[in-house]
Amino acid sequence: MTMAWERRTMDRLGVIGGGAWGTAMAQVIASDGSDVLLWAREPEVAAAINADHANPLFLPGLSLSPSIRATGALTDLAECDALVVVAPAQFVRPVLAELPCAGKPLVLCAKGMEAGSRQLMSEVAAAVAPDSPIAVLSGPTFAHEVAGGKPTAITLACEDEGVGRALAERLRRPGFRPYLSQDVIGAEIGGAVKNVLAIACGVVEGAGLGQNARAALISRGFAEMTRFGLARGARAETLAGLSGLGDLVLTCSSTSSRNFSLGKGLGEGRSATELLSDRRTVAEGAATAPVLAEAAREAGVDMPIVDAVCALLASKATVGEVVSELLARPLKQEGA
């Protein structure tokens, strides 16, 4: 049954996650003067936001709206009408389990698949918070650009059209434009797969393999994304939109992407263990890659680029070996 949500029922928004993207989303919401409550795991982040209207740990050099208030207690979010969930993918389940979110709309922003269950974030949320309407926000977004007010277009996917429209109206700003979709699975798969492919493109950059190789990898990676997405029930037009191809192009071409930076380090010969040792930031693709590879095998979907990234992350092959293996694969029709 579609619920007749109105904007007035979503006046008070909360953001879960005080990293770069969570802070950027709080800044977007607060840009019209709205009060925003942001939960941060790090006490120093909450303290800096409340005292100095800044987040020097994750978004240095940016002045935050004074209408953003930070807290370290998830229970404080009980006063919010809807919650924007920006916790990393592998932490969404435990965070939601502690939230006072019964019946509140949840806007999921993490891009990944949960290890063990191989579930997408919407599936995790449905299991933990079955009474909450679920939406997914995904697309080509670098946090520092969004927080700085630069023009951004993004997909907001929600099976409940009424909830989706209400959330879109609540989140839209002059420089932040949500495009509505009801294809939640497609929006999530685009975001999850592109993170793994961004690692691969970073490897191309770090190893000096050239622009031809990067363009080919983006194209063939998109083919892998499409095969897997269609097998999981996604719509082709969603995968070709902002949350799929759009996000793929962005994160496969800039060191502002943590996944691309991780791949660049691998291409330069550094180990995954060393590159992932910084616990302040999360390259979601590193955790998603082996989960995605397992899910693809289970679905009978061929994803050789994803497999190559898994081999590099696990130190089971060198860059030269995975490149040679990819180029030696049997010839096939391009659309296959």
Residue pairs with C-beta under 8 A, 6 or more apart in sequence:
2 160
2 161
2 162
2 163
3 133
3 160
3 162
3 163
4 162
5 105
5 133
5 162
5 163
5 165
5 166
5 167
6 166
7 166
7 169
7 170
9 81
9 166
10 81
10 82
10 105
10 166
10 167
10 170
11 34
11 81
12 35
12 37
12 79
12 80
12 81
12 82
13 29
13 34
13 36
13 37
13 80
13 81
13 82
13 83
13 84
13 170
14 36
14 37
14 38
14 39
14 77
14 79
14 80
14 82
14 83
14 84
15 22
15 23
15 25
15 26
15 29
15 36
15 37
15 38
15 39
15 83
15 84
15 86
16 22
16 38
16 39
16 74
16 77
16 83
16 84
16 85
16 86
16 87
16 95
16 99
17 38
17 39
17 40
17 41
17 85
17 86
17 87
17 88
17 109
18 38
18 39
18 40
18 41
18 42
18 45
18 46
18 49
18 55
18 58
18 70
19 58
19 86
19 143
19 281
19 282
20 55
20 58
20 59
20 143
20 144
20 147
20 281
21 86
21 109
21 141
21 143
21 146
22 38
22 40
22 84
22 86
22 109
23 38
23 49
23 55
23 58
23 59
23 64
23 143
23 147
24 59
24 141
24 143
24 144
24 146
24 147
25 84
25 86
25 109
25 146
26 36
26 38
26 64
26 65
26 68
27 62
27 64
27 65
27 68
27 146
27 147
28 146
28 147
28 171
28 173
28 176
29 36
29 84
29 171
30 36
30 64
30 65
30 67
30 68
31 65
31 149
31 173
32 173
33 65
33 67
34 67
35 67
35 69
36 65
36 67
36 68
36 69
37 69
37 70
37 71
37 76
37 77
37 79
37 80
38 46
38 49
38 68
38 69
38 70
38 71
39 70
39 71
39 72
39 73
39 74
39 76
39 77
40 46
40 49
40 70
40 71
40 72
41 72
42 57
43 72
44 57
45 55
45 57
45 58
45 70
46 70
46 71
46 72
47 70
48 54
48 55
48 56
48 57
49 55
49 64
49 68
49 69
49 70
50 69
50 70
53 63
53 64
53 65
53 66
53 68
54 62
54 63
54 64
55 62
55 64
57 280
58 143
58 280
58 281
59 143
59 144
59 147
62 144
62 147
62 148
71 77
74 95
74 98
74 99
74 100
75 100
77 83
77 99
77 100
77 101
78 100
80 104
81 104
81 105
82 104
82 105
82 106
82 107
82 167
82 170
83 99
83 101
83 104
83 105
83 106
83 107
84 107
84 109
84 137
85 92
85 95
85 96
85 106
85 107
85 108
85 109
85 110
85 121
85 125
86 109
86 110
87 95
87 110
88 110
88 112
88 282
88 284
89 110
89 111
89 112
89 113
89 114
89 121
89 192
89 284
89 287
89 288
90 112
90 114
90 115
90 287
92 108
92 110
92 114
92 121
92 124
92 125
93 114
93 124
93 127
93 128
96 106
96 124
96 125
96 128
96 129
97 128
99 129
101 129
101 132
102 129
102 131
102 132
103 131
103 132
104 132
105 132
105 133
105 134
105 135
105 163
105 166
105 167
106 125
106 129
106 132
106 133
106 134
106 135
107 135
107 136
107 137
107 156
107 167
107 171
108 121
108 122
108 125
108 134
108 135
108 136
108 137
108 188
109 136
109 137
109 138
110 121
110 284
111 138
111 188
111 191
111 192
111 194
111 195
111 247
111 284
111 288
112 121
112 191
112 192
112 195
112 284
112 285
112 287
112 288
112 291
113 119
113 120
113 192
113 288
113 291
113 292
113 295
114 120
114 121
114 124
114 291
115 287
115 290
115 291
117 123
117 124
118 291
118 294
118 295
118 298
119 127
120 185
120 188
120 189
120 192
121 136
121 188
122 134
122 136
122 184
122 185
122 188
125 132
125 134
126 134
133 158
133 160
133 163
134 158
134 159
134 184
135 156
135 157
135 158
135 163
135 164
135 167
135 184
136 155
136 156
136 157
136 158
136 184
136 187
136 188
136 191
136 243
137 154
137 155
137 156
137 171
137 178
138 154
138 155
138 157
138 187
138 188
138 190
138 191
138 242
138 243
138 247
139 152
139 153
139 154
139 155
139 242
139 243
139 246
139 247
140 152
140 153
140 154
140 242
140 246
140 247
140 249
140 250
140 251
141 152
141 154
141 247
141 250
142 250
142 254
142 256
142 257
144 256
145 152
146 152
146 176
149 175
150 175
151 175
151 177
152 175
152 176
152 177
153 177
153 178
153 179
153 242
153 246
154 176
154 177
154 178
154 179
154 242
154 243
155 178
155 179
155 181
155 187
155 238
155 241
155 242
155 243
156 164
156 167
156 168
156 171
156 178
156 179
156 180
156 181
157 164
157 180
157 181
157 182
157 183
157 184
157 186
157 187
157 188
157 238
157 243
158 164
158 167
158 180
158 181
158 182
158 184
159 182
159 184
161 180
161 182
164 180
164 181
164 182
165 180
167 178
168 178
168 180
171 178
172 178
179 241
179 242
181 187
181 238
181 241
181 243
183 234
183 235
183 238
185 229
185 232
185 233
185 234
186 229
186 234
186 235
186 238
186 239
186 243
186 244
187 238
187 243
189 225
189 228
189 229
189 232
189 234
189 239
189 244
190 225
190 229
190 234
190 238
190 239
190 241
190 243
190 244
190 245
190 247
190 248
191 243
191 247
192 284
192 288
192 292
193 221
193 224
193 225
193 228
193 229
193 248
193 292
193 306
194 221
194 225
194 244
194 247
194 248
194 251
194 252
195 251
195 259
195 283
195 284
195 285
195 288
196 259
196 285
196 288
196 289
196 292
196 305
196 306
196 309
197 217
197 218
197 221
197 222
197 224
197 225
197 248
197 251
197 252
197 285
197 305
197 306
197 309
198 248
198 251
198 252
198 257
198 259
198 260
198 263
198 285
199 259
199 260
199 262
199 263
199 266
199 283
199 285
199 286
199 289
199 309
199 312
199 313
200 217
200 221
200 263
200 305
200 308
200 309
201 214
201 217
201 218
201 221
201 251
201 252
201 253
201 260
201 263
202 255
202 257
202 259
202 260
202 261
202 262
202 263
202 264
202 265
202 266
202 267
203 209
203 263
203 264
203 266
203 267
203 309
203 312
203 319
204 210
204 213
204 214
204 217
204 263
204 267
205 214
205 260
205 263
205 264
205 267
206 263
206 264
206 265
206 266
206 267
206 268
207 267
207 268
207 319
207 323
208 267
209 267
209 323
214 252
214 253
217 252
217 305
218 248
218 249
218 252
220 305
221 248
221 252
221 305
222 239
222 244
222 245
222 248
223 335
224 301
224 302
224 303
224 304
224 305
224 306
225 239
225 244
225 248
226 236
226 239
226 240
227 301
227 302
227 303
228 292
228 295
228 296
228 299
228 301
228 303
229 236
229 238
229 239
229 244
230 236
230 239
231 299
231 300
231 301
232 299
238 244
239 245
250 257
251 257
251 259
251 260
252 260
253 260
254 260
255 261
255 264
258 281
258 282
258 283
258 284
259 283
259 284
259 285
259 286
261 283
262 272
262 275
262 276
262 283
262 285
262 286
263 309
265 274
265 275
266 272
266 275
266 312
266 313
266 319
267 319
269 319
271 315
272 286
272 312
272 313
272 314
272 315
276 283
276 286
285 309
286 313
289 306
289 309
289 310
289 313
290 310
290 313
290 314
292 303
292 306
293 303
293 306
293 307
293 310
296 302
296 303
296 306
304 325
304 326
304 329
305 326
308 317
308 322
308 325
308 326
310 316
311 317
311 321
311 322
312 319
312 322
317 325
